[in-house]
Amino acid sequence: MIEIERLVKEFGDIKAVDDLTIDVPAKRTVGFLGPNGAGKTTTIKILTNLIASTGGRALINGVDVMTAPKEALAHTGAVVETPEFYPYLTPVETLAYLGRLRGMSSSEINRRSNDVLAQVKMVEWKKTRIGKFSKGMKQRLAIAQALLHEPEVLILDEPTSGLDPRGMVEVREIIKGLKKQDYTIFMSSHLLGEVQEICDSAALINRGKLLVYDSIDNLKALTKTSKIEVTSAGEIPKSAFDRIGQLTDVSSVDAVNSHTMLVTFAGAVEARADLLLAIQGEGLKVTGFSPVGLPLEMMYMDLVKESR
């Protein structure tokens, strides 16, 4: 449904997007992952015809966004950057206005407004002026307007950015609900846990370049390092830190407190059993031995280091 082919965007001497190629299959949710400044929003602005590319192509449902934007975006809903609405309008009035801009009939607008406000759990606020809304409520309304014309494709640019924890959970639950309805969703984020929780696949970029694109399960398997928190019943002597740091595939050992250490381990998952036995062989009475952090996060940090 979405094809990004050797896409390039230059701002003077800066290459914000660098020979980027990504294909998003129909009815899949793909995370577009990278740190701030990686080129995510620039790519999405090209996809939604807000800016022109320097080179390459971006197609939606086989139609080039640059040469035929109206046709390419006819069945696409988007939320790009922080949404803002006229504060003196209500959600119903805002959707009516946007629906008319899209050429929808009054009956279509009325039917769809009720449906999309229910989807984003905003029915009880449909006649409240938007100026009274929190950022999370505005984000939900932004998703509602993206759904108004019954699109097949949703493009979401960091949909939980800047929200409080409750707002982040609410928006994530909405996206999970949309995923079950077989939308094709292309969602940028800099939050690895968010992508791991919601998406089927993820494309990881840094400095405009694609690092890797695969299913979430396959990406987890690429993890080269893990951090393991080890807790002892007694105080851990300094000599134990030194000896454990010399074990095979252990790259560092850091003290959390007198009873807890954090071991950075580059061995396979199966090798953790041998690591545990070796730590116990140092005389520690281990009461806790558990990985910390997300597999995707560990893998991403490995890839970013290699790409520098």
SULCOR-V652916 format. One record per residue. OMEGA is omega in whole degrees, -180 to 180 (* if undefined). Layout:
omega:OMEGA
omega:OMEGA
This chain:
omega:176
omega:178
omega:175
omega:-172
omega:175
omega:-175
omega:178
omega:171
omega:-180
omega:171
omega:-173
omega:-180
omega:-176
omega:176
omega:-178
omega:176
omega:-169
omega:174
omega:-173
omega:177
omega:179
omega:172
omega:179
omega:-180
omega:178
omega:174
omega:176
omega:177
omega:-176
omega:176
omega:179
omega:-162
omega:176
omega:179
omega:175
omega:-179
omega:-177
omega:-179
omega:-176
omega:-177
omega:177
omega:178
omega:-179
omega:177
omega:175
omega:179
omega:-178
omega:175
omega:175
omega:173
omega:180
omega:177
omega:173
omega:180
omega:-180
omega:-178
omega:172
omega:-178
omega:172
omega:-177
omega:175
omega:-177
omega:-178
omega:-178
omega:-177
omega:-174
omega:-180
omega:-173
omega:-178
omega:179
omega:-177
omega:-174
omega:-177
omega:-178
omega:-179
omega:173
omega:-175
omega:169
omega:-175
omega:-179
omega:-174
omega:-178
omega:174
omega:-180
omega:175
omega:-173
omega:-177
omega:177
omega:174
omega:175
omega:180
omega:180
omega:179
omega:180
omega:178
omega:179
omega:-178
omega:177
omega:178
omega:177
omega:180
omega:179
omega:179
omega:178
omega:-180
omega:-180
omega:177
omega:-179
omega:-180
omega:-179
omega:-176
omega:179
omega:179
omega:-178
omega:-174
omega:176
omega:175
omega:180
omega:-178
omega:174
omega:-180
omega:-177
omega:-176
omega:179
omega:-172
omega:179
omega:177
omega:-179
omega:-173
omega:178
omega:180
omega:-173
omega:170
omega:178
omega:179
omega:178
omega:176
omega:179
omega:177
omega:177
omega:178
omega:177
omega:178
omega:-180
omega:178
omega:-178
omega:-168
omega:-174
omega:177
omega:-178
omega:174
omega:-175
omega:174
omega:176
omega:-174
omega:-179
omega:-180
omega:-172
omega:179
omega:-177
omega:176
omega:-179
omega:174
omega:-176
omega:180
omega:179
omega:179
omega:180
omega:-179
omega:-179
omega:178
omega:179
omega:177
omega:-179
omega:177
omega:177
omega:178
omega:178
omega:180
omega:-179
omega:173
omega:169
omega:167
omega:-173
omega:174
omega:-168
omega:177
omega:178
omega:169
omega:-178
omega:-176
omega:179
omega:179
omega:180
omega:-180
omega:-178
omega:-169
omega:-163
omega:173
omega:-178
omega:178
omega:172
omega:-177
omega:180
omega:174
omega:-178
omega:176
omega:-178
omega:176
omega:177
omega:-180
omega:178
omega:-177
omega:176
omega:-180
omega:-179
omega:179
omega:179
omega:177
omega:-179
omega:179
omega:-177
omega:-178
omega:-180
omega:174
omega:176
omega:-176
omega:178
omega:-179
omega:-180
omega:-179
omega:178
omega:179
omega:179
omega:-178
omega:-179
omega:-179
omega:-179
omega:179
omega:176
omega:-177
omega:-177
omega:179
omega:178
omega:-180
omega:-180
omega:180
omega:176
omega:175
omega:-178
omega:177
omega:175
omega:-177
omega:178
omega:172
omega:171
omega:-174
omega:-178
omega:-172
omega:176
omega:177
omega:-176
omega:174
omega:-168
omega:-177
omega:-179
omega:178
omega:-179
omega:-178
omega:-177
omega:180
omega:178
omega:178
omega:177
omega:179
omega:179
omega:-180
omega:179
omega:177
omega:178
omega:176
omega:177
omega:179
omega:173
omega:-172
omega:177
omega:178
omega:-180
omega:-174
omega:176
omega:175
omega:-177
omega:-177
omega:178
omega:-179
omega:-180
omega:179
omega:-179
omega:-179
omega:180
omega:176
omega:-177
omega:-180
omega:179
omega:-178
omega:-176
omega:-178
omega:*
